[in-house]
């Protein structure tokens, strides 16, 4: 029995999209696999603009917050831009409680995020 892929990497209009597809992202081994894939992708391609899309995600563990901070730091290191899209109100609360809402830029959906990154 194969596990559903937790995240897909897409490119649209020159913007890299890390699109999470699982409703719940809490499996630590799955998150580590995603983290390894993201690290490898960032190192090999050094994208200028990244959207991390959580459309449809209802829950994620704190391990994923660490990955988001890691992506943000890598992007900042080479003057790239990272935004987050598709966060529901419950997950948004997690970002507020941890004060991560002060470092990340949020957009309601992928299309709005894409428009913001391609028009800037």
C-alpha positions in Angstrom: 0.0 0.0 0.0 1.6 3.3 -1.0 1.4 6.5 1.0 -0.2 9.5 -0.5 2.4 12.2 -1.3 2.3 14.9 1.2 3.6 17.7 -1.0 4.1 18.4 -4.7 6.6 20.9 -6.2 5.2 22.9 -9.1 6.3 25.9 -11.1 3.9 28.5 -12.4 4.9 31.8 -14.1 8.5 31.4 -12.8 7.3 30.9 -9.2 8.0 27.7 -7.3 5.0 26.3 -5.4 5.4 23.8 -2.6 1.8 22.6 -2.6 0.8 20.5 0.4 -1.9 18.0 -0.5 -2.5 16.1 2.8 -5.4 17.2 5.1 -3.2 16.5 8.1 0.6 16.9 8.2 1.6 15.3 11.4 3.7 12.2 10.5 7.2 13.0 11.5 8.8 10.7 9.0 6.7 12.1 6.2 7.7 15.7 7.3 11.3 14.7 7.2 10.9 13.3 3.7 9.3 16.6 2.6 12.0 18.6 4.4 14.8 16.6 2.5 13.0 17.1 -0.8 12.6 20.9 -0.1 16.2 21.3 1.0 17.5 19.5 -2.1 15.2 21.6 -4.4 16.3 24.9 -2.8 20.0 24.0 -3.0 19.8 22.8 -6.6 17.5 25.5 -8.1 17.7 28.5 -5.8 14.3 29.8 -6.8 13.7 33.6 -6.6 10.1 33.3 -5.5 8.4 30.5 -3.5 4.8 30.0 -2.4 4.1 27.4 0.3 0.4 26.5 -0.3 -1.7 25.0 2.4 -5.0 24.9 0.6 -7.0 22.0 2.1 -4.7 21.4 5.0 -6.6 21.3 8.3 -3.7 20.4 10.7 0.1 20.3 10.8 2.6 19.6 13.6 5.1 22.0 15.0 7.8 20.2 12.9 6.4 21.8 9.9 6.8 25.3 11.4 10.5 24.6 11.7 10.6 23.7 8.0 8.8 26.9 7.1 11.4 28.9 9.1 14.2 27.0 7.4 12.8 27.7 3.9 12.3 31.4 4.9 16.0 31.7 6.1 17.3 30.0 2.9 15.3 32.3 0.7 16.4 35.4 2.7 20.1 34.2 2.4 20.0 34.7 -1.4 17.4 37.6 -1.5 14.5 35.3 -2.5 10.9 35.8 -1.5 8.7 33.3 0.3 4.9 33.7 0.9 2.3 31.4 2.4 -1.1 30.8 0.9 -4.3 28.9 1.8 -4.0 29.0 5.6 -7.4 28.4 7.3 -8.3 30.4 10.4 -7.4 27.6 12.8 -3.9 27.3 11.3 -3.5 31.1 11.2 -4.0 31.1 14.9 -0.9 28.9 15.3 1.1 31.5 13.4 -0.2 34.3 15.6 0.5 32.4 18.9 4.1 31.7 17.8 4.6 35.2 16.5 5.5 33.8 13.1 2.8 35.9 11.6 5.3 38.8 12.0 7.9 37.3 9.6 5.7 35.5 7.0 3.6 37.1 4.3 0.2 35.5 3.9 -2.2 35.4 1.0 -5.7 33.8 1.1 -5.1 31.5 -1.9 -2.5 30.4 -4.4 -3.7 32.7 -7.2 -3.5 35.8 -5.0 0.0 34.9 -3.9 1.0 34.2 -7.5 -0.3 37.6 -8.6 1.5 39.3 -5.7 4.8 37.7 -6.6 4.6 38.1 -10.4 3.5 41.8 -10.2 6.2 42.9 -7.7 
